[in-house]
Amino acid sequence: MCEDLKAEEINKVFSFAMLKAFIASSITHYLLWFRIGSYMKGKKQWMLLYPIIYMFYRHLQYKIGIQISLGTKIDAGVRFVHFGQIVINGGTEKVRVWRR
């Protein structure tokens, strides 16, 4: 997640700029829940919380128009510069969408 924030030119993890990006940018919000959901997927200690995260994530998928299966391996520093109709198959090995 730190690399994703650096792609948005935010250097400190807990800062006003990070909070502003999280609130103002739906894509940053989406990527945060994608990373959390991908981390929790298939882990027994998160079995009770995962369905809630999954439902919230699914809502964001339909709201924003970006569909990426949880657990898809995406390089750090991913950045989507537009909304809508981005689909990445969950069976992909490694995805590099944007890299500076």
Buried (B, 14 or more C-beta within 10 A) or exposed (E): BEEBBBBBEBEEEEEEEBEEBBEEEBBBBBBBBBBBBBBBBEEEEBEEEBEEBBEEBBEBBEEBBBBBBBEBEBEBBBBBEEEEEBEBEEEEEEEEBEEE
